[in-house]
């Protein structure tokens, strides 16, 4: 029934496909991990992950087709 599940429990940016379901972890702000965030474009079927540096600036770290 659903194509996507978006969660944040693992505190690690990821995309996993299980059958017809795509599981997306958008990232983490947890101390001790690499802080990151993401932008999902459902029209282009693309997710872009961004890491947050020590200076507070973001840089693209990886891109996935979803």
PDB file as gemmi writes it, atoms N, CA and C in Angstrom:
CRYST1    1.000    1.000    1.000  90.00  90.00  90.00 P 1                      
ATOM      1  N   UNK A   1       0.814  -1.195   0.000  1.00  0.00           N  
ATOM      2  CA  UNK A   1       0.000   0.000   0.000  1.00  0.00           C  
ATOM      3  C   UNK A   1       0.858   1.260   0.000  1.00  0.00           C  
ATOM      4  N   UNK A   2       1.992   1.259   0.718  1.00  0.00           N  
ATOM      5  CA  UNK A   2       2.861   2.428   0.794  1.00  0.00           C  
ATOM      6  C   UNK A   2       4.143   2.172   0.025  1.00  0.00           C  
ATOM      7  N   UNK A   3       4.699   3.221  -0.559  1.00  0.00           N  
ATOM      8  CA  UNK A   3       5.951   3.103  -1.308  1.00  0.00           C  
ATOM      9  C   UNK A   3       7.154   3.498  -0.461  1.00  0.00           C  
ATOM     10  N   UNK A   4       6.948   4.408   0.536  1.00  0.00           N  
ATOM     11  CA  UNK A   4       8.058   4.949   1.313  1.00  0.00           C  
ATOM     12  C   UNK A   4       7.735   4.965   2.801  1.00  0.00           C  
ATOM     13  N   UNK A   5       8.775   4.741   3.600  1.00  0.00           N  
ATOM     14  CA  UNK A   5       8.726   4.964   5.046  1.00  0.00           C  
ATOM     15  C   UNK A   5       9.909   5.865   5.361  1.00  0.00           C  
ATOM     16  N   UNK A   6       9.652   6.996   6.031  1.00  0.00           N  
ATOM     17  CA  UNK A   6      10.720   7.916   6.411  1.00  0.00           C  
ATOM     18  C   UNK A   6      10.793   7.920   7.924  1.00  0.00           C  
ATOM     19  N   UNK A   7      11.993   7.624   8.447  1.00  0.00           N  
ATOM     20  CA  UNK A   7      12.149   7.556   9.897  1.00  0.00           C  
ATOM     21  C   UNK A   7      13.519   8.100  10.270  1.00  0.00           C  
ATOM     22  N   UNK A   8      13.821   8.112  11.543  1.00  0.00           N  
ATOM     23  CA  UNK A   8      15.098   8.615  11.988  1.00  0.00           C  
ATOM     24  C   UNK A   8      15.674   7.817  13.133  1.00  0.00           C  
ATOM     25  N   UNK A   9      15.149   6.655  13.396  1.00  0.00           N  
ATOM     26  CA  UNK A   9      15.519   5.901  14.592  1.00  0.00           C  
ATOM     27  C   UNK A   9      16.985   5.462  14.626  1.00  0.00           C  
ATOM     28  N   UNK A  10      17.566   5.116  13.501  1.00  0.00           N  
ATOM     29  CA  UNK A  10      18.927   4.571  13.509  1.00  0.00           C  
ATOM     30  C   UNK A  10      20.004   5.646  13.652  1.00  0.00           C  
ATOM     31  N   UNK A  11      19.658   6.906  13.462  1.00  0.00           N  
ATOM     32  CA  UNK A  11      20.607   8.025  13.520  1.00  0.00           C  
ATOM     33  C   UNK A  11      21.706   7.915  12.474  1.00  0.00           C  
ATOM     34  N   UNK A  12      21.428   7.240  11.382  1.00  0.00           N  
ATOM     35  CA  UNK A  12      22.362   7.142  10.264  1.00  0.00           C  
ATOM     36  C   UNK A  12      21.582   7.358   8.968  1.00  0.00           C  
ATOM     37  N   UNK A  13      22.087   8.256   8.129  1.00  0.00           N  
ATOM     38  CA  UNK A  13      21.436   8.475   6.840  1.00  0.00           C  
ATOM     39  C   UNK A  13      21.495   7.193   6.025  1.00  0.00           C  
ATOM     40  N   UNK A  14      20.356   6.799   5.450  1.00  0.00           N  
ATOM     41  CA  UNK A  14      20.351   5.569   4.671  1.00  0.00           C  
ATOM     42  C   UNK A  14      19.129   5.494   3.780  1.00  0.00           C  
ATOM     43  N   UNK A  15      19.242   4.671   2.751  1.00  0.00           N  
ATOM     44  CA  UNK A  15      18.125   4.308   1.890  1.00  0.00           C  
ATOM     45  C   UNK A  15      18.201   2.801   1.726  1.00  0.00           C  
ATOM     46  N   UNK A  16      17.109   2.103   2.052  1.00  0.00           N  
ATOM     47  CA  UNK A  16      17.062   0.638   1.889  1.00  0.00           C  
ATOM     48  C   UNK A  16      15.773   0.272   1.169  1.00  0.00           C  
ATOM     49  N   UNK A  17      15.883  -0.622   0.232  1.00  0.00           N  
ATOM     50  CA  UNK A  17      14.705  -1.103  -0.489  1.00  0.00           C  
ATOM     51  C   UNK A  17      14.421  -2.513  -0.023  1.00  0.00           C  
ATOM     52  N   UNK A  18      13.199  -2.729   0.439  1.00  0.00           N  
ATOM     53  CA  UNK A  18      12.749  -4.036   0.910  1.00  0.00           C  
ATOM     54  C   UNK A  18      11.494  -4.371   0.112  1.00  0.00           C  
ATOM     55  N   UNK A  19      11.648  -5.213  -0.888  1.00  0.00           N  
ATOM     56  CA  UNK A  19      10.519  -5.514  -1.771  1.00  0.00           C  
ATOM     57  C   UNK A  19      10.104  -4.251  -2.512  1.00  0.00           C  
ATOM     58  N   UNK A  20       8.834  -3.866  -2.381  1.00  0.00           N  
ATOM     59  CA  UNK A  20       8.316  -2.663  -3.029  1.00  0.00           C  
ATOM     60  C   UNK A  20       8.382  -1.427  -2.125  1.00  0.00           C  
ATOM     61  N   UNK A  21       8.959  -1.578  -0.930  1.00  0.00           N  
ATOM     62  CA  UNK A  21       9.009  -0.499   0.059  1.00  0.00           C  
ATOM     63  C   UNK A  21      10.413   0.092   0.136  1.00  0.00           C  
ATOM     64  N   UNK A  22      10.517   1.423   0.084  1.00  0.00           N  
ATOM     65  CA  UNK A  22      11.790   2.120   0.264  1.00  0.00           C  
ATOM     66  C   UNK A  22      11.788   2.758   1.643  1.00  0.00           C  
ATOM     67  N   UNK A  23      12.776   2.381   2.472  1.00  0.00           N  
ATOM     68  CA  UNK A  23      12.907   2.910   3.831  1.00  0.00           C  
ATOM     69  C   UNK A  23      14.013   3.958   3.809  1.00  0.00           C  
ATOM     70  N   UNK A  24      13.684   5.166   4.270  1.00  0.00           N  
ATOM     71  CA  UNK A  24      14.620   6.282   4.248  1.00  0.00           C  
ATOM     72  C   UNK A  24      14.834   6.781   5.662  1.00  0.00           C  
ATOM     73  N   UNK A  25      16.099   6.889   6.073  1.00  0.00           N  
ATOM     74  CA  UNK A  25      16.436   7.558   7.319  1.00  0.00           C  
ATOM     75  C   UNK A  25      17.039   8.893   6.904  1.00  0.00           C  
ATOM     76  N   UNK A  26      16.389   9.979   7.286  1.00  0.00           N  
ATOM     77  CA  UNK A  26      16.741  11.310   6.787  1.00  0.00           C  
ATOM     78  C   UNK A  26      18.056  11.849   7.331  1.00  0.00           C  
ATOM     79  N   UNK A  27      18.584  11.286   8.420  1.00  0.00           N  
ATOM     80  CA  UNK A  27      19.845  11.761   8.970  1.00  0.00           C  
ATOM     81  C   UNK A  27      19.786  11.871  10.478  1.00  0.00           C  
ATOM     82  N   UNK A  28      20.731  12.624  11.068  1.00  0.00           N  
ATOM     83  CA  UNK A  28      20.800  12.742  12.516  1.00  0.00           C  
ATOM     84  C   UNK A  28      21.427  14.068  12.924  1.00  0.00           C  
ATOM     85  N   UNK A  29      21.053  14.541  14.078  1.00  0.00           N  
ATOM     86  CA  UNK A  29      21.719  15.676  14.714  1.00  0.00           C  
ATOM     87  C   UNK A  29      22.344  15.231  16.026  1.00  0.00           C  
ATOM     88  N   UNK A  30      22.378  13.918  16.253  1.00  0.00           N  
ATOM     89  CA  UNK A  30      22.885  13.328  17.484  1.00  0.00           C  
ATOM     90  C   UNK A  30      24.378  13.574  17.658  1.00  0.00           C  
ATOM     91  N   UNK A  31      24.777  14.023  18.829  1.00  0.00           N  
ATOM     92  CA  UNK A  31      26.185  14.210  19.151  1.00  0.00           C  
ATOM     93  C   UNK A  31      26.906  12.857  19.099  1.00  0.00           C  
ATOM     94  N   UNK A  32      28.108  12.834  18.532  1.00  0.00           N  
ATOM     95  CA  UNK A  32      28.872  11.593  18.415  1.00  0.00           C  
ATOM     96  C   UNK A  32      28.705  10.930  17.059  1.00  0.00           C  
ATOM     97  N   UNK A  33      27.744  11.364  16.275  1.00  0.00           N  
ATOM     98  CA  UNK A  33      27.536  10.882  14.913  1.00  0.00           C  
ATOM     99  C   UNK A  33      27.919  12.005  13.956  1.00  0.00           C  
ATOM    100  N   UNK A  34      28.005  11.711  12.670  1.00  0.00           N  
ATOM    101  CA  UNK A  34      28.213  12.764  11.673  1.00  0.00           C  
ATOM    102  C   UNK A  34      26.849  13.423  11.452  1.00  0.00           C  
ATOM    103  N   UNK A  35      26.680  14.681  11.911  1.00  0.00           N  
ATOM    104  CA  UNK A  35      25.373  15.318  11.746  1.00  0.00           C  
ATOM    105  C   UNK A  35      25.058  15.546  10.270  1.00  0.00           C  
ATOM    106  N   UNK A  36      23.825  15.260   9.900  1.00  0.00           N  
ATOM    107  CA  UNK A  36      23.433  15.402   8.506  1.00  0.00           C  
ATOM    108  C   UNK A  36      21.934  15.630   8.397  1.00  0.00           C  
ATOM    109  N   UNK A  37      21.517  16.037   7.218  1.00  0.00           N  
ATOM    110  CA  UNK A  37      20.107  16.236   6.907  1.00  0.00           C  
ATOM    111  C   UNK A  37      19.922  15.888   5.437  1.00  0.00           C  
ATOM    112  N   UNK A  38      18.679  15.889   4.960  1.00  0.00           N  
ATOM    113  CA  UNK A  38      18.444  15.464   3.586  1.00  0.00           C  
ATOM    114  C   UNK A  38      17.295  16.234   2.954  1.00  0.00           C  
ATOM    115  N   UNK A  39      17.291  16.207   1.632  1.00  0.00           N  
ATOM    116  CA  UNK A  39      16.211  16.786   0.832  1.00  0.00           C  
ATOM    117  C   UNK A  39      15.695  15.679  -0.070  1.00  0.00           C  
ATOM    118  N   UNK A  40      14.390  15.424  -0.004  1.00  0.00           N  
ATOM    119  CA  UNK A  40      13.762  14.419  -0.854  1.00  0.00           C  
ATOM    120  C   UNK A  40      12.978  15.113  -1.951  1.00  0.00           C  
ATOM    121  N   UNK A  41      13.203  14.703  -3.185  1.00  0.00           N  
ATOM    122  CA  UNK A  41      12.454  15.222  -4.327  1.00  0.00           C  
ATOM    123  C   UNK A  41      11.687  14.048  -4.918  1.00  0.00           C  
ATOM    124  N   UNK A  42      10.403  13.968  -4.589  1.00  0.00           N  
ATOM    125  CA  UNK A  42       9.609  12.832  -5.051  1.00  0.00           C  
ATOM    126  C   UNK A  42       9.297  12.922  -6.536  1.00  0.00           C  
ATOM    127  N   UNK A  43       9.272  14.133  -7.108  1.00  0.00           N  
ATOM    128  CA  UNK A  43       9.056  14.261  -8.553  1.00  0.00           C  
ATOM    129  C   UNK A  43      10.232  13.676  -9.327  1.00  0.00           C  
ATOM    130  N   UNK A  44      11.463  13.969  -8.873  1.00  0.00           N  
ATOM    131  CA  UNK A  44      12.662  13.452  -9.530  1.00  0.00           C  
ATOM    132  C   UNK A  44      13.071  12.089  -8.996  1.00  0.00           C  
ATOM    133  N   UNK A  45      12.407  11.644  -7.907  1.00  0.00           N  
ATOM    134  CA  UNK A  45      12.720  10.377  -7.237  1.00  0.00           C  
ATOM    135  C   UNK A  45      14.190  10.333  -6.828  1.00  0.00           C  
ATOM    136  N   UNK A  46      14.583  11.354  -6.043  1.00  0.00           N  
ATOM    137  CA  UNK A  46      15.970  11.551  -5.664  1.00  0.00           C  
ATOM    138  C   UNK A  46      16.048  12.047  -4.230  1.00  0.00           C  
ATOM    139  N   UNK A  47      17.036  11.564  -3.468  1.00  0.00           N  
ATOM    140  CA  UNK A  47      17.307  12.088  -2.137  1.00  0.00           C  
ATOM    141  C   UNK A  47      18.774  12.517  -2.086  1.00  0.00           C  
ATOM    142  N   UNK A  48      19.005  13.713  -1.573  1.00  0.00           N  
ATOM    143  CA  UNK A  48      20.355  14.264  -1.435  1.00  0.00           C  
ATOM    144  C   UNK A  48      20.643  14.416   0.048  1.00  0.00           C  
ATOM    145  N   UNK A  49      21.730  13.798   0.519  1.00  0.00           N  
ATOM    146  CA  UNK A  49      22.147  13.926   1.910  1.00  0.00           C  
ATOM    147  C   UNK A  49      23.214  15.011   2.018  1.00  0.00           C  
ATOM    148  N   UNK A  50      23.169  15.769   3.115  1.00  0.00           N  
ATOM    149  CA  UNK A  50      24.119  16.844   3.386  1.00  0.00           C  
ATOM    150  C   UNK A  50      24.713  16.645   4.773  1.00  0.00           C  
ATOM    151  N   UNK A  51      26.034  16.739   4.885  1.00  0.00           N  
ATOM    152  CA  UNK A  51      26.698  16.678   6.187  1.00  0.00           C  
ATOM    153  C   UNK A  51      26.867  18.100   6.718  1.00  0.00           C  
ATOM    154  N   UNK A  52      26.773  18.241   8.033  1.00  0.00           N  
ATOM    155  CA  UNK A  52      26.957  19.530   8.683  1.00  0.00           C  
ATOM    156  C   UNK A  52      28.354  19.547   9.293  1.00  0.00           C  
ATOM    157  N   UNK A  53      29.198  20.477   8.838  1.00  0.00           N  
ATOM    158  CA  UNK A  53      30.569  20.571   9.317  1.00  0.00           C  
ATOM    159  C   UNK A  53      30.661  21.237  10.678  1.00  0.00           C  
ATOM    160  N   UNK A  54      31.839  21.186  11.268  1.00  0.00           N  
ATOM    161  CA  UNK A  54      32.082  21.810  12.563  1.00  0.00           C  
ATOM    162  C   UNK A  54      31.805  23.309  12.539  1.00  0.00           C  
ATOM    163  N   UNK A  55      31.936  23.935  11.365  1.00  0.00           N  
ATOM    164  CA  UNK A  55      31.692  25.362  11.235  1.00  0.00           C  
ATOM    165  C   UNK A  55      30.210  25.683  11.038  1.00  0.00           C  
ATOM    166  N   UNK A  56      29.352  24.633  10.989  1.00  0.00           N  
ATOM    167  CA  UNK A  56      27.915  24.822  10.819  1.00  0.00           C  
ATOM    168  C   UNK A  56      27.457  24.852   9.374  1.00  0.00           C  
ATOM    169  N   UNK A  57      28.395  24.827   8.438  1.00  0.00           N  
ATOM    170  CA  UNK A  57      28.033  24.825   7.020  1.00  0.00           C  
ATOM    171  C   UNK A  57      27.744  23.401   6.557  1.00  0.00           C  
ATOM    172  N   UNK A  58      26.872  23.297   5.569  1.00  0.00           N  
ATOM    173  CA  UNK A  58      26.507  21.994   5.012  1.00  0.00           C  
ATOM    174  C   UNK A  58      27.174  21.763   3.671  1.00  0.00           C  
ATOM    175  N   UNK A  59      27.476  20.504   3.395  1.00  0.00           N  
ATOM    176  CA  UNK A  59      28.002  20.124   2.082  1.00  0.00           C  
ATOM    177  C   UNK A  59      27.373  18.806   1.671  1.00  0.00           C  
ATOM    178  N   UNK A  60      27.119  18.675   0.368  1.00  0.00           N  
ATOM    179  CA  UNK A  60      26.520  17.447  -0.161  1.00  0.00           C  
ATOM    180  C   UNK A  60      27.448  16.270   0.096  1.00  0.00           C  
ATOM    181  N   UNK A  61      26.882  15.175   0.601  1.00  0.00           N  
ATOM    182  CA  UNK A  61      27.714  14.005   0.886  1.00  0.00           C  
ATOM    183  C   UNK A  61      27.362  12.811   0.011  1.00  0.00           C  
ATOM    184  N   UNK A  62      26.096  12.648  -0.335  1.00  0.00           N  
ATOM    185  CA  UNK A  62      25.715  11.536  -1.217  1.00  0.00           C  
ATOM    186  C   UNK A  62      24.330  11.791  -1.799  1.00  0.00           C  
ATOM    187  N   UNK A  63      24.055  11.087  -2.881  1.00  0.00           N  
ATOM    188  CA  UNK A  63      22.776  11.247  -3.584  1.00  0.00           C  
ATOM    189  C   UNK A  63      22.289   9.853  -3.969  1.00  0.00           C  
ATOM    190  N   UNK A  64      21.002   9.605  -3.809  1.00  0.00           N  
ATOM    191  CA  UNK A  64      20.426   8.299  -4.105  1.00  0.00           C  
ATOM    192  C   UNK A  64      19.170   8.451  -4.952  1.00  0.00           C  
ATOM    193  N   UNK A  65      18.990   7.573  -5.886  1.00  0.00           N  
ATOM    194  CA  UNK A  65      17.709   7.468  -6.594  1.00  0.00           C  
ATOM    195  C   UNK A  65      16.762   6.680  -5.701  1.00  0.00           C  
ATOM    196  N   UNK A  66      15.529   7.141  -5.609  1.00  0.00           N  
ATOM    197  CA  UNK A  66      14.553   6.446  -4.748  1.00  0.00           C  
ATOM    198  C   UNK A  66      13.378   5.961  -5.563  1.00  0.00           C  
TER     199      UNK A  66                                                      
END                                                                             
